[in-house]
Amino acid sequence: MSPTSAAASLSHARAHAALARPASLTPTAPGFDIALGADTVRVELTAPDTLHVQFRKAGHSAAQTIVIDPALQAASPPNAEVSHDANGARLHSAQLEAVWDKQHGELRIGVPGQAPVLRQFALTSLGHGRLSLIHAKGEPMYGIGGFDATEPATAGLLRDGYRPVTAGEQGHAGAPFVWTTAGYGVLIDGVGGQIALGDTRIDARMFDGGLDYYVFLGDPHAIFGALAQVSGRSPLFPKWAMGFTNSQWGIDQQELLDIVEGYRSRHIPLDNFTLDFDWKAWGEDRYGEFRWNEQKFPDGDSGKLKTLLDAQGVHLTGIMKPRIHVDTVEGREATEHGYWLAQSDPAPDYFSGKTVREIDFADPAARAWFFNKALKHSFETGMVGWWNDEADDVAVDLQHMDMQRALYDGQREISDLRVWSLNRNFYLGAQRYAYGLWSGDILTGFASMAGQRQRMLSAINVGAMQWGMDGGGFKKGPPTPENYARWIQFGAFTPVFRVHGDHNQKRQPWVYGPLAEKAATDAIRLRQSLIPYIYSYEHQRRATGVGLVRPLVFDWPNDANVRNDIDAWLFGDSLLVSPVVDEGQTTKPVYLPAGEWIDWFSGKHYAGGQTIEHVADAERWSDIPLYIREGAIIPVAPVMDFVGQRPLTELAVELFPADHATGFDYYDDDGTTYGYEQGEYFLQSMRMEAHEGSVAFALAAPQGSYQPALRSWLLKFHGKPAQAARSNGRALEAFASVDALRASADDGWAVGEDRFGPVTWVRVAAGKSQTVTLDVVK
């Protein structure tokens, strides 16, 4: 990062900051102070697994940056003991210990009763924006940053050496955050800096002249839970955003309606259509950047187009740019009020040819002005999501975040409909503003597609959990039919499932021939059937900080084989996917971690801890390497053309009992509003365990005030068939077949077979606490 860029980042970071907080305030968390002349370092426990180390210049702490959640506060001080003696001080809890060794000038941090995981010397260097931490040799490190759209991603997930802390450009995700499977993570409160990772050191330099940091202890799940607590939790996307998105540049109203009809007539699910430049009156006066293009979309401004698409279950989202035209009414207003970004010079726009300039979104007044009457009208007439493009090329790390912040705050002020956005880079803290990231203007082709795996997983490793890409590739012409089919299969197992192409490029499945259409359609339908499973992880991301997709190292931190594995990932707790990304591939090696795994399509069982050979279909591209984890609990819905097309009154749950307890929290709400923030949701926990001769399944009492249409669960127990079934100790009625069970409105059970082998179906009522016990064949 250049000095100019660093200064810009610092300037904008401080624009978000609160006033300095005097150290004389009564601390709300247990801890101790280390005197450094007139300065102090405050060491305190803010949560059972979280330590905050803060430099206070002349008794005052530095203002927080936007990395830290402005609403951060501990629900109650964690239990801890603090002691002082002539040798220093000690902070001790059940999970974390911090010791100040005054004689050696050393702060030691770790788990009680174990060797410290981190040691810090030279505490005065914090006042100069520098941090040095010593750790054990050879610990695998992750975080800091991902990859932009064009740079080689050969480094995979592991991080070492010098790394700039930046949001970067074109799909890059960054954070002042480094973590390791050795059991800790370090978050620095700063925007713009450098982190160098050595074999035994973490050295950081931030550009603001002061530094404070947090240490999180635990496994990867605990680390990311603590990160979400400190940096901020992400609001839920609307439920339709779990489905399939078609994006296109070069389109008008009639083509849009024709494409939607193409999806509906073929029963290919579609939930969202995202429009590029075409939707807006770009280059025109009178707020053309914010309103409908009446020539291309004559029924947009009146809301008639919205009505037509609402009837088809399709939501519209549109591109937004950080710049506006200078010689317009809105441009002159920006000049008058000083809304221009200093780092942005007036320049000809590549699309309109007219002079444009970027808005300074760090300015609260500029943000409020940006969500103007014209944009509000566009939202009210159907533009219900935001695709924020190109705010990453002015060397200001927070420009994209603040642009989306303007739209998030603006929409929430006028509507209870949930905010959805895609953005071209990410800096930690952005997740608080309904922030999705896509990987930029990527090339078509197999090499580009393969490179999206490490881009996705490295972004997730810095907290950018809502990630997507231009399925099919954006630049250099259309993909081949095989490339397209394989890309759709890949995209079906990413958080944001979307296709897009360059100007006048089409990405509909039927464009690529019957084989590609069939393979793509099957993948889209599979994704749609998993919406209840996927949406439950939307809730999990908000609650726990860990989202739908995660690297295997999150769940197998001690398995050296997955330390840098970008070939496969978990899709929720229960599914492992390893998409085919090589042209003409006939066999694909897939490493399965410890446990037992079942092929989703064939039902074949595999022992974990080995690499298997998946036989790939190089002729029809009909296969997806997808494996079910032992203990899996997977709700599966009937395939619909769009989310919510029909109410779900009964939901099937695929169950694969293991000899250890597993669980799943089924979540639902209205899918569109923020009522869940006031408790309007339905959350029912499921727990399962197999024993010798029996299987126990428990449904907890539901939480929340939302009443879904769901009336019953159709539980599908795979494995040994049942001889008897009971609910809350009461014998359930046995039916001759699952068809007879389904034809009945009563609770009951039946046995049969499917592709996984023997299966026992059990129907029980949803929405109440109960236990189901199967007596199985020994």
C-alpha positions in Angstrom: 0.0 0.0 0.0 1.3 3.4 -0.9 1.7 6.2 1.7 -1.1 8.1 0.0 -3.4 5.0 0.1 -2.5 4.5 3.8 -3.3 8.1 4.6 -6.6 7.8 2.8 -7.5 4.7 4.7 -6.6 6.3 8.0 -8.6 9.4 7.2 -11.6 7.4 6.4 -11.2 5.1 9.3 -11.2 8.0 11.7 -14.3 9.5 10.0 -16.2 6.6 11.6 -14.6 6.8 15.0 -16.2 7.7 18.3 -14.6 10.3 20.6 -11.7 9.1 22.6 -12.7 7.3 25.8 -11.0 8.3 29.0 -9.3 5.5 30.8 -10.6 6.8 34.1 -14.0 5.4 33.3 -14.9 2.4 35.5 -14.0 -0.7 33.5 -16.9 -3.0 32.7 -14.6 -6.0 32.2 -12.1 -7.6 34.7 -8.5 -6.7 33.9 -5.4 -4.8 35.0 -3.4 -1.8 33.8 0.3 -1.8 32.9 1.9 1.6 33.6 4.3 2.8 30.9 5.3 6.2 32.2 2.4 8.6 31.4 0.8 5.9 29.2 -0.9 2.7 30.1 -1.8 -0.6 28.5 -5.2 -2.0 29.6 -5.5 -5.8 29.6 -9.0 -7.0 30.1 -11.3 -10.0 29.6 -14.3 -8.9 27.5 -15.7 -12.4 27.1 -14.7 -15.8 28.5 -12.5 -16.5 25.5 -11.6 -12.9 24.4 -8.8 -10.7 25.7 -8.6 -7.0 24.8 -5.2 -5.3 25.0 -5.5 -1.5 24.6 -2.8 1.2 24.5 -3.9 4.4 26.2 -1.9 7.5 25.4 -1.7 9.7 28.4 -4.7 7.9 30.0 -6.9 8.1 27.0 -7.8 5.3 24.5 -7.8 5.7 20.8 -11.0 6.0 18.9 -12.3 2.7 17.6 -12.4 2.2 13.8 -15.3 0.7 11.9 -13.7 -2.7 12.2 -15.2 -2.9 15.7 -18.9 -3.1 16.1 -20.1 0.3 17.4 -22.8 -1.6 19.4 -20.2 -3.9 21.0 -20.9 -4.4 24.7 -20.6 -7.3 27.0 -23.9 -8.7 28.3 -22.3 -9.1 31.6 -18.7 -9.1 32.8 -17.2 -12.6 32.5 -16.1 -14.3 35.7 -12.3 -13.9 36.3 -9.8 -13.3 39.0 -7.4 -10.5 39.0 -4.3 -10.4 41.2 -1.3 -8.0 41.6 2.0 -8.5 43.3 5.5 -7.0 43.0 6.2 -9.2 40.0 3.3 -7.9 38.0 -0.3 -8.9 37.5 -2.5 -11.9 36.6 -5.9 -12.2 35.0 -7.3 -15.7 35.2 -10.6 -17.4 34.1 -11.6 -20.9 33.3 -10.7 -20.4 29.6 -8.0 -17.7 29.4 -5.1 -16.4 31.3 -3.0 -13.3 30.9 0.1 -12.7 33.0 2.2 -9.5 33.1 5.7 -10.3 34.0 7.1 -7.0 35.1 10.7 -8.1 35.6 11.0 -9.4 32.0 8.6 -6.9 30.4 6.5 -9.7 29.0 2.8 -10.2 28.6 1.9 -13.9 28.3 -1.5 -15.0 27.0 -2.9 -18.6 26.9 -5.1 -21.3 28.4 -4.7 -21.8 32.1 -2.4 -24.7 33.0 -0.8 -24.7 29.6 2.2 -23.0 28.0 1.3 -19.5 26.7 0.2 -19.4 23.1 1.4 -15.8 22.7 4.0 -13.6 24.3 4.4 -9.9 23.8 7.5 -7.8 24.7 8.2 -4.1 24.1 4.7 -2.9 25.0 5.6 0.7 24.4 5.8 0.0 20.7 2.0 -0.2 20.7 2.0 3.6 21.0 3.8 3.7 17.7 1.4 1.4 15.9 3.5 -1.7 16.1 2.8 -5.1 17.6 5.1 -8.1 17.9 3.8 -11.4 19.2 5.9 -14.6 19.8 4.3 -18.0 19.2 5.3 -21.6 18.9 7.3 -22.6 15.8 5.5 -23.8 12.7 1.9 -23.0 13.5 -0.3 -22.8 10.4 -1.6 -19.3 9.8 -4.7 -18.0 8.1 -6.6 -14.8 7.4 -5.3 -11.2 6.6 -6.4 -11.3 3.0 -7.6 -13.2 -0.1 -6.9 -12.7 -3.8 -8.1 -10.2 -6.3 -9.7 -11.3 -9.6 -6.6 -11.6 -11.6 -3.7 -12.4 -9.3 -2.4 -16.0 -9.1 -4.0 -17.8 -6.1 -1.3 -20.4 -5.8 -0.8 -19.7 -2.1 -4.1 -21.3 -1.3 -5.3 -20.7 2.3 -2.1 -20.7 4.3 -0.5 -17.3 5.0 3.2 -16.4 5.7 5.6 -13.6 5.0 4.6 -10.0 4.5 1.0 -9.2 3.9 -0.6 -5.8 3.4 -3.8 -5.2 5.3 -6.2 -3.9 2.7 -9.6 -4.4 1.1 -7.8 -4.4 -2.3 -9.5 -4.5 -5.6 -11.7 -6.8 -7.7 -12.9 -9.5 -5.4 -10.3 -9.1 -2.6 -11.3 -9.5 1.0 -9.1 -8.2 3.8 -9.0 -7.9 7.6 -6.5 -7.0 10.3 -7.0 -10.5 11.5 -4.8 -13.6 11.6 -5.7 -17.0 13.1 -4.4 -20.5 13.5 -5.5 -24.0 14.2 -3.1 -23.9 17.1 -6.0 -22.4 19.1 -6.0 -18.6 18.8 -6.8 -15.6 16.6 -5.6 -12.0 16.7 -7.7 -9.1 15.6 -6.2 -5.6 15.4 -8.4 -2.5 15.5 -7.2 -0.7 12.4 -7.6 0.2 8.8 -4.5 0.1 6.6 -1.4 -1.6 7.7 1.0 -4.5 7.3 1.3 -7.9 8.9 4.4 -10.1 8.6 4.2 -13.7 9.6 7.4 -15.5 10.5 8.0 -19.0 11.8 7.6 -17.8 15.4 6.4 -14.2 15.1 3.4 -12.1 14.2 4.5 -8.5 13.5 2.0 -5.9 12.7 2.3 -2.2 11.8 -0.8 0.0 11.6 -0.7 3.5 10.2 -2.6 5.4 12.8 0.1 5.8 15.4 -1.6 3.7 18.1 -2.7 0.1 18.3 -5.0 -2.1 20.3 -5.9 -5.7 19.6 -8.0 -8.7 20.7 -7.0 -12.3 21.2 -9.5 -15.1 20.8 -8.8 -18.5 22.2 -10.4 -21.8 21.0 -11.0 -23.9 17.9 -11.9 -22.2 14.6 -15.6 -22.1 15.4 -14.9 -20.4 18.7 -12.5 -18.0 17.1 -15.0 -16.9 14.4 -17.8 -16.7 17.0 -15.6 -14.3 19.0 -14.7 -12.4 15.8 -18.4 -11.9 15.1 -19.1 -10.7 18.6 -16.4 -8.0 18.4 -16.6 -7.0 14.8 -20.3 -7.4 14.4 -22.9 -9.9 13.3 -24.4 -10.0 9.9 -28.1 -9.5 9.3 -30.0 -12.1 7.4 -30.4 -11.9 3.7 -33.9 -12.3 2.4 -34.8 -16.0 1.8 -35.1 -15.5 -1.9 -31.3 -14.8 -1.9 -30.7 -18.4 -1.1 -31.9 -19.3 -4.6 -30.6 -18.8 -8.1 -29.7 -15.4 -9.5 -29.3 -14.6 -13.2 -27.4 -11.4 -13.9 -27.1 -9.8 -17.3 -25.6 -6.7 -19.0 -27.3 -5.8 -22.2 -31.1 -6.3 -21.8 -34.4 -4.6 -22.0 -37.8 -5.2 -20.5 -39.1 -7.5 -23.2 -36.0 -9.7 -23.1 -36.2 -9.8 -19.3 -39.8 -11.0 -19.4 -38.9 -13.5 -22.2 -36.0 -14.9 -20.1 -38.1 -15.2 -17.0 -40.7 -17.1 -19.1 -37.9 -19.3 -20.3 -37.1 -20.3 -16.8 -40.7 -20.8 -15.8 -41.7 -22.9 -18.9 -38.7 -25.2 -18.3 -39.3 -25.3 -14.5 -35.7 -24.2 -13.9 -35.8 -22.4 -10.5 -35.1 -18.6 -10.5 -35.5 -16.2 -7.7 -33.5 -13.1 -8.6 -32.7 -11.2 -11.8 -29.9 -8.7 -11.5 -29.6 -5.9 -14.0 -26.5 -4.1 -15.1 -26.3 -0.5 -16.5 -29.4 -1.1 -18.5 -31.9 -0.5 -15.7 -31.0 3.1 -15.0 -31.0 6.3 -17.0 -27.2 6.5 -16.8 -25.7 9.7 -18.2 -29.0 11.6 -18.1 -29.7 14.6 -16.0 -32.1 14.7 -13.0 -30.7 11.8 -11.1 -30.3 9.5 -14.0 -27.9 7.3 -11.9 -30.7 6.5 -9.5 -33.9 6.0 -11.6 -35.3 3.8 -14.3 -34.3 3.9 -17.9 -37.8 4.5 -19.4 -36.7 3.6 -22.9 -35.5 0.1 -22.0 -37.9 -0.5 -19.2 -41.1 1.4 -19.9 -43.0 -0.2 -17.1 -40.3 0.2 -14.5 -41.1 3.6 -13.2 -44.8 2.9 -12.8 -44.3 -0.3 -10.9 -46.1 -2.4 -13.5 -43.0 -4.4 -14.2 -42.6 -5.2 -10.5 -46.2 -6.4 -10.5 -45.5 -8.7 -13.5 -42.4 -10.1 -11.9 -43.9 -10.5 -8.4 -46.5 -12.8 -10.0 -43.6 -14.9 -11.3 -41.8 -15.0 -8.0 -38.8 -13.0 -9.4 -37.0 -10.2 -7.5 -35.1 -7.5 -9.2 -31.8 -6.2 -8.1 -29.6 -3.6 -9.9 -26.1 -2.3 -10.3 -25.0 0.8 -8.5 -21.9 2.9 -9.1 -20.0 5.0 -6.7 -19.7 7.9 -9.2 -22.2 10.4 -10.6 -22.1 12.8 -13.5 -20.6 16.1 -12.7 -22.6 18.4 -15.1 -26.0 17.5 -13.8 -28.4 18.7 -11.1 -27.1 16.0 -8.8 -23.5 16.7 -9.7 -23.9 20.4 -8.9 -25.5 19.5 -5.6 -22.5 17.3 -4.8 -20.1 20.2 -5.6 -22.1 22.6 -3.5 -22.1 20.4 -0.4 -18.6 19.0 -0.8 -19.7 15.3 -1.4 -16.9 14.5 -3.8 -14.1 12.0 -2.8 -10.8 13.8 -2.6 -9.0 10.8 -4.1 -11.3 10.8 -7.2 -10.6 13.2 -10.0 -13.2 14.2 -12.6 -12.8 11.9 -15.6 -14.7 10.6 -18.6 -17.0 7.7 -17.8 -16.3 4.6 -20.0 -20.0 4.0 -20.5 -21.7 7.4 -20.9 -18.5 9.2 -22.1 -19.5 12.1 -19.9 -17.5 13.5 -16.9 -18.1 11.7 -13.6 -16.6 11.7 -10.1 -16.9 9.5 -7.0 -18.9 10.4 -3.9 -17.1 10.4 -0.5 -19.2 7.8 1.3 -17.3 8.3 4.5 -19.2 11.5 4.9 -22.5 10.8 6.7 -24.2 13.7 4.9 -23.1 12.3 1.5 -24.4 8.8 2.5 -27.8 10.3 3.5 -28.0 12.3 0.2 -27.1 9.3 -1.9 -30.3 7.4 -0.9 -32.3 10.1 -2.5 -35.9 10.4 -3.6 -35.2 9.0 -7.0 -33.5 5.9 -5.6 -36.3 5.5 -3.0 -38.8 5.5 -5.9 -36.7 2.9 -7.8 -36.7 0.7 -4.6 -40.5 1.1 -4.2 -41.0 0.1 -7.8 -39.1 -3.1 -7.6 -35.3 -2.5 -7.4 -35.0 -4.4 -4.1 -31.3 -5.2 -4.0 -28.0 -3.5 -4.7 -25.0 -4.6 -6.7 -22.2 -2.1 -5.9 -19.6 -2.1 -8.5 -16.2 -0.4 -9.0 -15.8 1.4 -5.6 -12.5 -0.4 -5.2 -10.2 1.5 -7.6 -9.5 4.6 -5.6 -7.2 3.1 -2.9 -9.7 3.8 -0.1 -10.2 0.5 1.8 -13.6 1.5 3.1 -15.2 3.0 0.0 -17.2 -0.1 -0.9 -18.2 -0.6 2.8 -19.4 2.9 3.1 -21.3 2.9 -0.2 -23.2 -0.2 1.0 -23.7 1.5 4.3 -25.5 4.3 2.6 -27.8 1.9 0.9 -28.3 -0.3 4.1 -29.1 2.7 6.3 -31.3 4.3 3.6 -33.4 1.3 2.9 -33.8 0.4 6.6 -35.0 3.9 7.3 -37.9 3.6 4.8 -38.7 -0.1 4.7 -38.8 -3.3 6.8 -37.8 -5.4 3.7 -34.4 -6.9 4.2 -31.3 -5.5 2.5 -29.4 -7.5 0.0 -26.1 -6.5 -1.7 -23.1 -7.6 -3.7 -19.9 -5.7 -3.5 -16.5 -6.1 -5.3 -14.2 -6.0 -2.2 -14.5 -6.5 1.5 -13.0 -5.1 4.7 -13.9 -6.5 8.1 -16.9 -4.7 9.5 -18.7 -4.6 6.2 -20.7 -7.7 7.2 -22.9 -5.6 9.5 -24.5 -3.9 6.4 -26.0 -7.0 4.7 -22.9 -7.3 2.6 -22.1 -9.9 0.1 -18.8 -10.1 -1.9 -18.3 -11.3 -5.4 -15.0 -12.2 -6.9 -14.9 -9.5 -9.6 -14.6 -9.5 -13.4 -13.2 -13.0 -13.8 -12.3 -14.8 -17.0 -14.2 -17.7 -18.5 -12.5 -21.1 -18.8 -11.6 -24.0 -16.5 -8.5 -22.4 -15.0 -10.5 -19.3 -13.9 -13.3 -21.5 -12.5 -10.8 -23.6 -10.5 -9.2 -20.5 -9.1 -12.5 -19.4 -7.5 -12.2 -22.1 -4.9 -9.3 -20.5 -3.0 -10.8 -17.1 -3.6 -14.0 -18.1 -1.8 -12.3 -20.0 1.0 -9.7 -17.3 1.7 -12.5 -14.7 1.8 -14.4 -16.8 4.3 -11.2 -17.0 6.4 -11.3 -13.3 7.0 -15.1 -13.2 7.8 -16.6 -12.6 4.4 -19.1 -15.4 4.7 -21.5 -14.3 2.0 -19.4 -14.9 -1.2 -20.3 -15.4 -4.8 -18.9 -15.2 -8.3 -19.9 -14.6 -11.9 -20.9 -18.1 -12.7 -19.7 -19.0 -16.2 -17.1 -16.3 -16.1 -17.4 -12.6 -17.1 -14.7 -11.8 -19.7 -13.2 -13.3 -22.8 -16.4 -14.7 -24.5 -18.8 -17.4 -23.5 -17.8 -20.5 -21.6 -17.9 -23.9 -23.4 -21.0 -26.0 -22.6 -18.9 -28.2 -20.3 -17.3 -25.3 -18.6 -20.8 -23.7 -18.0 -22.3 -27.0 -16.7 -19.4 -27.6 -14.3 -19.5 -23.9 -13.2 -23.2 -24.1 -12.3 -22.5 -27.3 -10.3 -19.8 -25.4 -8.4 -22.0 -22.4 -7.9 -24.8 -24.4 -6.4 -22.6 -25.0 -3.4 -21.5 -21.5 -2.7 -23.2 -18.9 -0.5 -24.4 -16.6 -3.3 -25.4 -18.6 -6.4 -25.3 -16.4 -9.4 -24.3 -16.3 -13.1 -23.2 -13.2 -15.1 -21.4 -12.3 -18.3 -19.9 -9.4 -20.2 -22.0 -7.0 -22.4 -24.6 -9.0 -24.4 -23.4 -12.3 -23.0 -26.1 -14.8 -22.0 -25.9 -17.2 -19.1 -29.2 -19.0 -19.2 -28.9 -22.8 -19.1 -30.6 -23.4 -22.4 -28.1 -21.2 -24.3 -25.4 -23.9 -23.9 -27.1 -26.9 -25.5 -29.2 -29.8 -24.2 -26.4 -31.6 -22.2 -25.3 -28.5 -20.4 -28.9 -27.4 -19.8 -29.7 -30.8 -18.2 -26.7 -30.8 -16.0 -27.2 -27.2 -15.0 -30.9 -27.6 -14.4 -30.3 -30.6 -12.1 -27.8 -28.6 -10.1 -30.1 -25.6 -9.7 -33.0 -27.9 -8.7 -30.8 -29.7 -6.2 -29.8 -26.3 -4.7 -33.5 -25.3 -4.5 -34.4 -28.5 -2.7 -31.8 -27.7 -0.1 -33.2 -24.2 0.7 -34.6 -25.2 4.2 -31.1 -26.5 5.0 -29.3 -23.5 3.5 -31.6 -21.0 5.2 -31.0 -22.6 8.6 -27.3 -21.8 8.1 -28.2 -18.2 7.3 -29.4 -18.1 10.9 -26.3 -20.0 12.0 -24.0 -17.4 10.4 -25.7 -14.6 12.3 -25.8 -16.6 15.6 -22.4 -18.2 15.6 -20.2 -16.2 13.1 -19.7 -19.4 10.9 -21.7 -19.5 7.7 -22.9 -22.0 5.2 -19.5 -22.7 3.5 -16.3 -23.2 5.4 -12.9 -24.8 4.8 -12.4 -28.3 6.0 -9.8 -27.1 8.5 -12.6 -25.5 10.5 -13.9 -28.9 11.5 -10.6 -31.0 11.3 -8.1 -28.5 12.6 -5.6 -31.2 13.5 -5.7 -33.0 10.1 -2.5 -31.9 8.2 -4.1 -33.1 5.0 -6.7 -30.3 5.0 -4.5 -27.4 6.2 -4.3 -26.0 2.7 -7.1 -27.9 1.0 -9.1 -25.8 -1.4 -10.4 -28.7 -3.4 -13.3 -29.5 -1.0 -15.3 -27.7 1.6 -18.2 -28.2 4.0 -21.6 -27.0 2.9 -23.3 -26.7 6.3 -22.3 -29.3 8.9 -23.5 -32.3 6.9 -22.3 -32.1 3.3 -18.8 -32.1 1.8 -18.5 -31.0 -1.9 -15.6 -31.1 -4.3 -16.8 -29.9 -7.7 -15.2 -31.0 -10.9 -13.1 -28.1 -12.2 -10.9 -29.7 -14.9 -11.9 -30.1 -18.5 -12.6 -33.7 -19.6 -11.9 -35.1 -16.2 -12.7 -38.8 -15.8 -11.5 -39.4 -12.3 -11.1 -36.9 -9.5 -9.3 -37.6 -6.2 -11.3 -36.4 -3.2 -9.9 -36.5 0.3 -12.5 -37.3 3.0 -11.6 -36.4 6.6 -12.1 -38.6 9.6 -15.6 -40.1 9.9 -17.9 -42.0 7.6 -19.1 -40.6 4.4 -21.9 -41.5 1.9 -22.1 -40.5 -1.7 -25.2 -38.3 -2.2 -26.0 -39.8 -5.5 -25.0 -43.5 -5.3 -25.4 -44.1 -1.6 -22.0 -45.8 -1.5 -20.3 -45.6 1.9 -16.6 -44.5 2.5 -14.4 -44.5 5.5 -12.8 -41.2 6.2 -9.2 -40.4 6.5 -8.4 -41.4 3.0 -8.4 -40.1 -0.6 -11.0 -41.8 -2.8 -11.3 -41.7 -6.6 -14.5 -40.2 -7.8 -15.5 -41.4 -11.3 -16.4 -38.2 -13.2 -18.8 -38.1 -16.2 -16.8 -36.5 -18.9 -19.5 -37.0 -21.5 -22.7 -35.6 -20.0 -21.2 -33.8 -16.9 -24.0 -35.3 -14.8 -22.1 -35.9 -11.6 -21.2 -33.7 -8.6 -18.8 -35.1 -6.0 -21.0 -34.6 -3.0 -20.7 -36.6 0.3 -22.9 -36.9 3.4 -21.2 -36.8 6.8 -22.2 -39.4 9.3 -24.8 -38.1 11.7 -26.2 -35.8 9.1 -29.6 -34.1 9.5 -30.7 -32.5 6.2 -34.2 -31.1 5.6 -35.1 -31.3 1.9 -38.1 -29.6 0.3 -39.9 -30.4 -2.9 -38.3 -28.5 -5.8 -40.2 -25.3 -6.6 -39.7 -22.7 -9.4 -38.9 -20.1 -6.7 -38.7 -19.8 -3.0 -42.1 -19.7 -1.4 -44.0 -20.8 -4.5 -46.0 -23.2 -2.3 -46.3 -23.3 1.5 -44.3 -26.1 3.2 -46.8 -28.0 5.3 -44.6 -31.1 5.5 -40.9 -31.3 5.3 -38.8 -34.3 4.8 -35.6 -34.7 6.8 -32.8 -37.0 5.7 -31.2 -38.6 8.7 -28.0 -40.7 8.9 -27.6 -41.8 12.5 -24.1 -42.1 14.0 -22.9 -43.7 17.2 -22.3 -40.2 18.6 -24.7 -37.4 19.2 -25.3 -34.9 16.3 -27.6 -32.0 16.0 -29.2 -29.5 13.6 -31.2 -26.3 14.4 -34.0 -25.9 11.9 -34.8 -22.2 11.3 -37.5 -20.3 9.6 -39.2 -16.9 9.6 -41.1 -14.7 7.1 -38.0 -14.5 4.9 -38.5 -10.9 4.0 -38.6 -8.6 7.0 -36.5 -7.8 10.1 -39.2 -9.3 12.4 -36.7 -11.9 13.5 -34.9 -9.1 15.4 -37.9 -8.9 17.6 -38.2 -12.7 18.1 -40.5 -13.4 15.1 -38.8 -16.7 14.0 -39.3 -20.4 14.4 -36.3 -22.4 15.7 -36.5 -26.1 16.5 -33.5 -28.0 17.5 -33.0 -31.6 16.4 -30.7 -34.1 18.1 -29.9 -37.7 17.1 -27.8 -40.6 18.2 -27.7 -44.3 17.3 -27.3 -47.0 20.0 -27.0 -50.7 19.9 -30.4 -51.8 18.7 -32.0 -48.4 18.7 -32.0 -44.8 17.4 -33.0 -41.8 19.5 -34.2 -38.6 17.9 -35.3 -35.6 19.8 -37.2 -32.4 18.8 -36.8 -29.6 21.3 -39.6 -27.1 22.0 -39.6 -24.5 19.3 -38.3 -21.0 20.1 -39.7 -17.7 18.7 -43.1 -16.3 18.0 -43.3 -17.0 14.2 -45.9 -19.6 13.2 -44.8 -21.3 9.9 -47.1 -23.3 7.6 -45.2 -26.4 8.6 -47.4 -29.0 10.3 -45.4 -32.2 10.2 -41.9 -33.7 9.8 -41.4 -36.7 7.6 -38.3 -38.2 9.2 -36.2 -40.5 6.9 -33.9 -42.7 9.0 -31.3 -44.3 6.9 -29.5 -47.5 8.0 -30.9 -50.6 9.7 -34.7 -50.8 9.3 -36.9 -50.3 12.3 -39.0 -53.0 14.0 -41.0 -50.6 16.1 -41.3 -46.8 16.4 -42.4 -44.7 19.4 -43.1 -41.0 20.0 -42.8 -39.9 23.6 -42.9 -43.5 24.6 -46.2 -44.1 22.7 -46.2 -46.7 19.9 -46.8 -45.2 16.5 -49.1 -46.8 13.9 -47.3 -48.9 11.4 -48.2 -48.4 7.7 -47.6 -50.9 4.9 -45.6 -48.5 2.8 -44.5 -44.9 2.7 -47.2 -44.2 0.1 -49.8 -45.3 2.6 -48.2 -43.2 5.3 -48.2 -40.2 3.1 -51.8 -40.7 2.1 -52.7 -40.7 5.8 -52.9 -37.5 7.8 -51.9 -39.3 10.9 -48.5 -39.8 12.6 -47.0 -43.2 11.9 -44.1 -45.1 10.4 -43.2 -47.4 7.5 -40.1 -49.1 6.1 -38.7 -49.4 2.6 -35.6 -48.7 0.6 -34.1 -45.9 -1.4 -30.7 -45.3 -3.0 -29.0 -45.3 0.4 -30.5 -48.7 1.3 -33.0 -49.5 4.0 -35.0 -46.5 5.3 -37.6 -46.0 8.0 -40.0 -43.2 7.5 -41.6 -41.6 10.5 -44.2 -38.8 10.5 -44.6 -36.6 13.6 -46.0 -33.2 14.3 -43.8 -30.2 13.9 -43.7 -27.4 16.4 -43.6 -29.3 19.7 -41.2 -31.1 21.9 -41.0 -34.8 21.5 -38.7 -37.8 21.2 -38.8 -40.5 18.6 -37.3 -43.9 19.3 -36.7 -46.6 16.8 -36.0 -50.2 17.7 -33.8 -51.4 14.8 -32.7 -54.7 13.5 -29.5 -55.7 15.2 
